[in-house]
C-alpha cells in the first residue's frame, strides 16, 4: 500500500501544473482619468499621438491615475490602407462623444479625458488629466480577468455609483500592447507603426440598476492576439453627458 501511495505522489509531483495569469484591478479613493485616443494607421498625423499615448502610465501619472486606451477607427480606409485594428463601433463612439461635447466633426488623432474633448493635446493633455485625478471618487469599480485556457479569458466585473437620475453604464475592454504594422499604402506608406493600449474587445454598455451592477463573460481571444500582452480596463460613464465617473486598468497583466 505504501509503495502505491508513493508512486501516486511521485506522478503528481512530476506532472506539469497548468496555471493561468490573471488581472485584478480595483478603484481607489481618487478618480482615475480615462484617456481615449481615436487614431488610424491611415492618418499621417496620428503616429505622434500614438507615441504620446504609449507614454502612459508615465513618471507623472501612475496606472492608478490614468487608464489609457487606443480605439482605431475605420473611416480613413478609403485612402488606400485598411486599418487592421479598427472596429465600426469605435467610430460610432467617437461620434457620440463629439456630439456630447457640443461639436459635430470627428477627426484623428482625437483625445478625450474622461469624456471631455482635448482640443490641444500637445500642450494641454497633462493639465486636463490632472484636473480629473485630484477629484474624489464618484464610483467604485472592480475588474477581474483571468486566462482560463489558451484562447479564453473570463471576465468578472462590478461597479457601484450614487444614483443621479441619469443613465450610468459600465464598460469593460481588453487591450493589447506592442502591436506593429508595416504600412504598404495610404498616407503612412513605407512606415512601420507601433501601438500600445489598443482595444481588442469592447464590452458594454452594461447598465447600472439602482446604482450597481455585477457582470461576467467569457471572451474568446482572436487569432492574431498575443495573450502575453493583454491587459484590461473598465470605466463607469454617464450616458447622457458622456462624463466618465471612474476608471481602472492595467496593461500586460495577463502574461504568465
Secondary structure, DSSP 4 states (H G I P E B T S, - for coil): -HHHHHHHHHHHHHS------EEEEE--SBPPEEEEEEE-TT-TTSHHHHHHHHT-S-SSS-TTTEEEEEEE-STTGGGS---TTB-HHHHHHHHHHHHHTT-----SSEEEETTEEES-HHHHHHHHHHHHHTSBPSEEEEEEEEEEETTEEEEEEEEEE---SS-EEEEEEEEE-SEEEE--SSTTTT-EEEESSEEEEEEEEEE-BTTEEEEEEEEEPPTT--GGGEEEEEEEEETTT--EEEEEEESSTT--
